[in-house]
Each structure stands twice: as structure tokens, then as C-alpha cells.
Amino acid sequence: MINLFEKYDGSSRDFLFSQKTAKIKIPSVAMVDDGFLPDDVDSPFKYFCNLTDNHDPLYFDQLKIPYYWRILSTASEGRIYDLDKRKAQIFYSSTDNTRLVKEVRWSDDIGPVSWVDHYNNHGHLFAKTYYENGQAKYRKYFDNHGKIVIEWNLTAGDIFLDAKKIHRHFASLPQFVTFYLQLRKYNLDHIFYNSLSYPLWVMDQLPADGSDTLFWNEDTGAEIPGNMQYLLDKKTRTKHIVFQRHRDWMHRRELFPNGTGNVDDLHYLGMIYPHPRGNKMQPSILIMTNSDQIDHLDELVRAMPNIQFHIAAVTEMSGKLLAFGERSNVTVYPNVSRQRALQLLKDCDIYLDINRGSEILDSVRAAFEQNMLILGFKDTLHEPQFVAPQNNFEQNQAKEMTQTILTALLKPALMEKLIDTQREHANDATVEQYKEVIGALTNGKAR
């Protein structure tokens, strides 16, 4: 049995964390490797490139650039200049101001991307992607000696492998991954997968006697996706579908009016999130931002004079934002440390997702895990899956937002209900639910 992820994105990370929390141990493989996979997630690229070592990730000022060129960096990105001409853009592995290099996108004199250097979590240049007319065309992967071991034609889809005394051509990524899984002798009797794209094609190439489970965490919409309909119409290895969004689970009868066809059964199982504390109903609001564009901030601060606002940024603040710190119910934190930011998340009980810049420090998710009441405006939300619909306001509803906050702080029962609704909307699950559902799937007792 294995987890097969197309890529190690947020939903894959949450699913694996949920399994670990429930003490369910299953080997995990990601088909596509961005260089920052955790140690317990394998990939064919990690295996054949063999770049795992004890080196640290590459800090931005460790990049090798020509003499007299310079790097200018903010908390969220960096840029490489030759005098006043921008040559490349640096993308970091996270938004926590650690500035660890993940990608460097080089441009020609006209402007479009020419190629991208990919760095991994050990500071190695492990891949290069070449572009043509703004489109990624070709990618090369290297071992720790800089030798090319994998070449991927992104247009045609085929892959050439030259590593570990293996010289082979594969017509597609799924064919390459299938070869890798069989080479490594994974137990492929039951595969958990969470994408209807490449992983589904892998399953079609494996022996037909397996029994697999699709864990579906995408928005289904009014109709089931075409590849899910394929599972219903054709006899495949997939015997179970587990919905991870409660809304889709509640609408399963409308989605499957004619039954489940060749799929044996449907289940619901969300994600397990850590919740180290409950909401203490402290009159304290937290806003984390990387810009001074915070919608209706003045109106909200004036409307709630008895509530303390904490506004934090990992960079310097503009004079406009610093001026709010002169008000009695506002504290500002420019260049906030990660430790101080974590403490603010523990101390505050309301989070406003109302800044127009990019999200920093995964703050909305962190607020959700701390059981903070999260509210925002529809066009400022960064992680809408963690914000209950009734706490998602229109731009002209700052007064309604204020009233919700004040009423929740006065009525413990309402605050508890709002937090419960918030967790239900985010598909929060328990350890017991994981053990029950996955136990039934793996023991052949699902129905």
C-alpha cells in the first residue's frame, strides 16, 4: 500500500499529516518533485538524482552571480541586476522571511523567461527548465556531480533516463513513475491517490487485481469530473471514492443519480488539523500583512475602541501603517520575528484576513489551527477554505463584520458555534474518523 501524490501540494501535505496524526503509516511517493519534498516522501526524481545530504538550503546571498551584479531582496522575493537591468527573479521556498532559494527565473533582454534554475532543500541546483515564447519546453535533472540523469520533453511528454546503470526512454511521466514503483518494489496492492490526472494513468498501467481509493479534495462543482465518470463507467482498480469536502459529500445523491457504477462505495473523510488551544474570547484582533493596503482598517479600529488590534509584518512598515500604532488600541510590529508572530497567534482570538498583499507565514491557516475566529472580505481572502461563509463579507459590509465580532465576544455560545462552523467548513476530521474509514478500506470492510 502507498500514497501516490501527483505533487506534494497543500492537500497532499494535509492528508499525510492526518495519517501520521492517526498513527497510520503508509509509504508516500510524489510523481513531480519540486526539490523541497520532506524526507519521508519519495519521488523518482529524488531517487535517480540522489541529492540527499546534510547541506542546508541555499540562502539568497549565496547565489553565484557575475562580478558587479547585485541582488536586491524583500521578504517574499529577490531580483538580480546587472547595473539597472533586471536579469532574474528569485522565488523563495516560503513566506517566513527565511529567504531560502527555490527557483531563479532568468530573463533575456526582451523580458520573457528564458530558463529557470531549480534548487532543492539541500542547496543543490537539481534541475533546469528551458522556455520558448513564455512556455516551458524542456527540463533537465542533475545528480550531485552536475551530470544530467533525466531529460523531460515537456511538450511531447517523454522522458529519458540515464542513471544507476539504467538507460531508458519513457513515453510519458506515468510510464516513468510506473517503472520506478516496480523497480523499488513498493507494495502496489492498494493505492491511495488524490488527483484524477497523472496518478489515474499510473493505475491503468498496473496489474488489474489491485484495489485503489481516490481521495477527492477538489471542488466538484455541479457535475462530477470527466475522469471520475470514467471510473464509474469502466472497470478499473479504483473501488472506493472518499470525498474530503463535506459540501460535496452532502450533495452526493445529486452527483450520482444513477449510482456509482464500477465503484463499490463512497465515503467522507476530511483532514485532521492540529488545534493546540481553544478560543479564549480575548478582545484581541490580529492582522498579518506585507503591505499597507488593509481594507477598512480605519473604520474597524474606530468602531471597536475596546478591542486591541495587533498588526504585524515581516518587513519594514510604511509611514501610513506605522501611524496606526499611535492609536491607543493598535500595536504595530514591523520586522516581526517568527517567534513573536507565533506568540501573537497564540494570544489573539480573532483574525482579520483583510490585507490586499500576499499572505505571510501561512497566517490564515495558523489562525484556523489556533481556533481563532477568522473574518475577511470576499476579495481579500487568501485561504477561503478556512473562513466560514457567514464570515466572508462584501466590501460594503464593514459594519456587519464589526457587529459579528462584538456579538461573538459577548456571547460564548455564539463564538463556539462560529468556531464549530468554521471547522466544519474546513472539513476538520478526528483521529477516530481516520482510523474507522481507512481501517475499513484497508481491511476490505468498506461499504
Secondary structure, 3 states (H helix, E strand, C coil): CEEEEEECCHHHHHHHHHHHHCCCCCCEEEEECCCCCCCCEECHHHHHHCCCCCCCCCEHHHCCCCCCEEEEECCCEEEEEECCEEEEEEEECCCCCCCEEEEEEEECCCCCEEEEEEECCCCCEEEEEEEECCEEEEEEEECCCCCEEEEEECCCCCEEEEECCEEEEECCHHHHHHHHHHHCCCCCCCEEECCCCHHHHHHHHCCCCCCEEEEECCCCCCCCCHHHHHHHHCCCCEEEEEECCHHHHHCHHHHCCCCCCCCCEEEECCECCCCCCCCCCCCEEEEECCCCCECCHHHHHHHCCCCEEEEECCCCCCHHHHHHHHCCCEEEECCCCHHHHHHHHHHCCEEEECECCCCCCCHHHHHHHCCCEEEEECCCCCCHHHCCHHHEECCCCHHHHHHHHHHHHHCHHHHHHHHHHHHHHCCECCHHHHHHHHHHHHCCCCC
